[in-house]
Amino acid sequence: MKEQLRFLRKSKGLTQEEAAEIFGVKPTTYQKYERDVISPSYETLGKIADFYDVTTDYLLGREKMKEKNDADDLIREIEELPSCKREVILSVLHMLRTIENPLEKET
């Protein structure tokens, strides 16, 4: 777990002290998590997973971190828009498909 915790904390630009405060533990306790001296409680493990948007299995080293799929997130956002705005997006996409791309021309 220590590699996952260190990687996630550093990816957010946090110090060990800041991470400890976020998860409601003492800095020395958090440092022990990163050194694999002790393991977080189930409650704290859940807080850590939620904060970093990963699974507890990832934190425990049972699975690799899944890449966030930007396309899925974008589709979800578009689906949440009012229908009039979705129609505008579809119109723009249609226009983009019809524009000739000079980079695609054969020489």
N, C-alpha and C positions, 0 to 999 in steps of 0.2 A: 504494500500500500504506500510505502514511503515515496517511491518514484512518482506515482500518480498524484499524490498530494503536493509534492514539490513542483511538479510540472504545472498543475492547475493553478497553484498559488502564484507562481512566477508569470504564468500567461495572463493573469489579471493584474500584474504589477503590484502585488501585495507583499508586505513583510509578514513574518511569522506572527508578530504582535497584532497586526491588523486582522489577520485570519483568525487568530484566537478570539479577538473581540467579536467578530462577526458570528462565530460559532458558539459564543458564550462559554468559553473555557479559559483557563489561565494560560498565559504564554508558555510557561514551562510544560504544561500538559500538551499543548499543540506541538511544541518542539519534540516531545516524546512520540507523538503520532508519526512525525516525519522521520524519526530515527528508528521506527518500528519497535520501540521499547514497550509501548502499550497501544491498545486499539481503542478507537472511540466507541462510546456506547451506541446502541442501535439508533437512539434519538439523534445523537450528534452525527452519526454516519448519514442519516436521512437529510439532516440540515446541509451537510457538505455536498451531498449528491444534488440536492435541489438548487443550491447556490451556484454550482458549476454546471448545472444542466447535464449531468451524466448519471449513469445508473450506479447503484451500489455494487453491482457485479463488476463494473469497471474499476471502482475504487478498490475492490478486494482482489483485483488482478485476474478475474475470471473471464473477462472479455475485453477486447480492444475498444478504444473509443471510436464511436461512429462519427464519420464526417457529417457535419450538418449540410443538408441539401438545400442550397440557396433557392433552387427552382421550386422545390416543394413549398418553402416559406413564401415565395413570391406568389405562387398560385393560390395559397391560402389567403394572402392579403387581398388579391384581386377578387376572390370569391366573396369576401366580406364587404366589398364596395357596393354601393347602390347600383342598380342595373344601368342607369344612364351613364355612370362613369365607366362601367365595364364595357359598354358599347363604344365609348370614346377610345378606350385602350385597343379594342378589336379593330376599330377603324384605322388607328395609327399603325398597328401591326400589318394590316392589309396594304396600306400605303407603302410601308417599308419594303414589303415583298415585291412591289411593282417597280420600285426605283432601281435603275440599272446601277450596278456596282462596278466602277471602273477597274477595281482590283481583280475582278473575276473575268475580265475580258481576256481572250486568248491573243497572244501576240504573233 
